[in-house]
Amino acid sequence: MIRKHTWLIHLLGAITFLIVPILFAPHPPEARNILLEAPTIRDFLASCFMLLIFYLNYYLFIPRFYFKKKYLEYGFFILLGLIVIAYLPSLLTGHDLWGQHPHSEVNLPFHGDDGRGFPPRPDTFNPLQEIRHHIFLYAAVIMFSVLLRVRSRMFQAENDKLYAELANLKTQIHPHFLFNTLNSIYALAIRKDDKTPETIVKLSEFMRYLLKDSNQNVVALDKEITYIENYIDLQKSRLRNSVKVHYQTSGDFRGLTIAPLVLFTYIENAFKHGVNPDQDSEISIEISVLAGRLTLMVVNKLVTMVNKETSLHIGLRNTAERLEIMYPDKYGLVINDTDGVYLVTLEIELR
């Protein structure tokens, strides 16, 4: 939302920067129309030039010179901008900073002191005093643009780092998933099951999903659900009557997106670590969406398996890292392992 309305934020900020000094600047009481007074016009022009230099500095000078350590060139443009701010508004309004002025001490006689041993202030003139507020404001504008640009660069670097970590985690998940799926098809082929061709077609769909959709940051939630349902059907065909699977969905999945393979990991683990032909196996999977909040609940009985702890730890650890990267402060994950039952409850705020 903030990125979408960035132009509006900039516009409001620019208007505020131009108007506030005019509204709050002191003006002589005898002035009838302060907007047409020469000092007001000079200040307005100076503020316009400062806005121009701010954006030139932010989008051009800092990336092209400051970040590339071309400090001499960068200093030259900043000094040139200072000269523009100091003199150009005065020249455009016909005001000569270094010329003779009605209130200069050269043209006015000394009228005594002000009681403290100093001549009255109206009888003196210093061009630097007249533009010093422009200089101070210019310095603040330059510093502010530098801080914003540096902050933006640090944020982009952190964002690139997070997506690099996410890509690395995906490469770790894909081989793990393919290995389990190929094992499922291998079991069907050994039994010469009539559903083997169908499962091969589904594998091709899985490959298409992995190579195309899962490489994106997010995918359509309804597509992810379809992918999960195909996987469950594949496992049912492979395991036949050795496991009872209860699968249920509720809510409207349309128009929502989710990080690919996040839900699938916990479902895959349930089939991998909750099924044993020599034991009663039962898996329950519920996926629901309410007001943009997705809830996944996976329950399975713990069965005896070799090397269960290592593979389970890798899969869950990778998915937990992906959740932290993709949904910081927008997800809740609870895993319970008690009384021979493994329960995973995952909630993600998708809006």
C-alpha positions, -999 to 999 in steps of 0.1 A, spaced: 0 0 0 29 24 8 46 17 -25 14 20 -44 9 56 -31 45 67 -30 38 95 -55 10 109 -33 33 109 -3 60 127 -23 34 153 -35 21 160 -1 56 163 13 66 187 -14 35 209 -9 41 209 29 78 219 23 68 248 1 39 262 21 49 258 58 78 283 56 55 309 40 28 304 67 51 306 97 78 330 85 78 365 102 65 394 81 64 431 86 30 442 100 27 469 73 29 443 45 -5 441 28 1 410 7 29 388 19 26 364 -11 37 392 -34 65 405 -12 100 400 -27 114 381 4 85 356 2 90 350 -35 128 345 -29 121 320 -2 96 302 -24 120 300 -53 147 288 -29 124 260 -16 116 250 -52 153 247 -61 159 227 -29 132 202 -39 148 199 -73 183 193 -58 168 169 -32 155 146 -60 186 150 -81 207 141 -51 185 111 -42 181 96 -77 213 108 -95 241 122 -74 242 96 -46 239 65 -67 262 77 -94 289 94 -73 285 89 -36 279 51 -36 307 47 -62 331 67 -39 335 95 -64 335 120 -35 352 148 -55 325 148 -82 298 145 -56 312 174 -36 313 195 -67 276 190 -75 266 197 -38 286 229 -38 271 239 -71 237 233 -56 246 255 -27 256 283 -50 223 280 -69 203 281 -36 222 311 -23 222 334 -54 197 323 -81 165 332 -62 179 367 -54 189 372 -90 155 361 -104 138 386 -81 162 415 -90 179 414 -56 216 420 -55 231 405 -23 264 423 -27 250 457 -39 242 488 -19 210 485 2 189 512 18 196 498 53 234 493 49 257 511 72 273 528 42 241 547 32 227 553 67 243 576 93 249 563 128 220 570 151 235 561 184 236 528 201 208 506 213 217 509 250 242 480 249 270 498 230 260 484 195 245 504 166 208 496 157 203 464 137 185 481 108 216 502 101 237 471 93 235 446 64 252 413 60 244 392 29 253 360 46 227 367 73 201 372 47 206 338 31 219 318 61 185 302 67 186 290 31 221 275 37 210 257 69 179 244 52 199 232 22 223 213 45 193 196 62 178 187 28 211 171 16 216 152 49 180 140 48 183 127 12 215 109 20 200 92 50 169 81 31 190 68 2 214 49 25 184 34 44 168 24 11 200 7 0 203 -12 33 167 -23 31 172 -35 -5 203 -54 5 185 -71 33 156 -79 10 180 -95 -16 196 -115 12 162 -129 23 152 -139 -12 186 -155 -17 181 -175 14 146 -185 2 159 -197 -31 185 -218 -13 159 -233 9 138 -242 -21 167 -261 -37 170 -281 -5 133 -290 -5 129 -301 -42 152 -331 -41 136 -343 -8 101 -341 -24 111 -358 -57 128 -386 -39 96 -394 -19 74 -391 -50 96 -414 -71 95 -440 -43 57 -439 -44 56 -445 -82 83 -472 -78 61 -491 -54 31 -489 -78 53 -502 -107 66 -531 -86 30 -542 -80 21 -535 -117 -8 -514 -105 -32 -502 -132 -29 -467 -117 8 -464 -125 2 -444 -158 -20 -420 -139 6 -415 -112 32 -408 -139 10 -381 -153 6 -366 -119 44 -367 -114 47 -347 -147 23 -322 -132 44 -321 -100 75 -315 -121 58 -287 -139 48 -272 -106 83 -275 -92 101 -261 -122 76 -233 -129 53 -223 -101 74 -231 -71 102 -208 -83 79 -179 -78 77 -161 -44 39 -168 -42 14 -189 -60 -24 -190 -61 -37 -207 -31 -63 -227 -50 -35 -240 -72 -15 -250 -42 -46 -268 -27 -51 -287 -60 -14 -297 -59 -18 -310 -24 -50 -330 -33 -32 -347 -62 -4 -356 -38 -29 -371 -13 -46 -391 -41 -12 -404 -52 -4 -416 -16 -38 -433 -13 -31 -452 -44 3 -463 -32 -7 -472 4 -41 -486 -4 -57 -499 29 -26 -495 51 -36 -460 62 -68 -441 68 -67 -406 54 -92 -379 64 -89 -348 43 -112 -318 45 -111 -282 32 -134 -252 40 -135 -216 30 -130 -196 -2 -94 -200 -16 -99 -178 -46 -80 -145 -48 -54 -155 -22 -17 -164 -26 7 -183 -6 44 -193 -6 47 -225 -26 53 -258 -8 48 -244 27 17 -264 35 29 -294 15 59 -300 37 39 -308 68 15 -330 48 44 -349 32 60 -354 66 28 -369 79 28 -395 51 65 -402 54 67 -405 92 32 -415 101 27 -446 80 39 -481 86 24 -512 70 29 -532 102 11 -506 124 -23 -490 124 -18 -457 106 -42 -427 104 -37 -392 91 -61 -363 94 -56 -331 73 -78 -300 75 -72 -268 56 -95 -238 61 -96 -201 53 -116 -175 72 -113 -137 66 -79 -141 48 -64 -163 76 -54 -198 66 -53 -226 91 -36 -260 85 -40 -289 109 -22 -322 104 -25 -351 128 -8 -384 125 1 -413 148 38 -417 153 52 -450 139 85 -467 142 108 -457 113 146 -458 106 164 -424 104 131 -407 111 145 -380 133 171 -367 109 149 -364 78 120 -350 98 143 -324 114 156 -312 80 122 -308 64 106 -290 93 137 -268 98 137 -256 62 100 -249 62 102 -229 95 130 -208 79 109 -201 49 79 -191 70 101 -167 89 114 -151 57 80 -149 39 57 -142 68 75 -124 96 51 -117 124 22 -130 103 22 -167 111 18 -190 141 32 -226 142 26 -251 170 40 -286 169 30 -311 196 44 -346 200 26 -363 229 11 -397 236 21 -411 202 3 -384 183 21 -358 161 0 -326 157 9 -296 135 -11 -264 136 -1 -237 112 -19 -203 108 -9 -177 82 -22 -143 76 -26 -141 39 -40 -106 37 
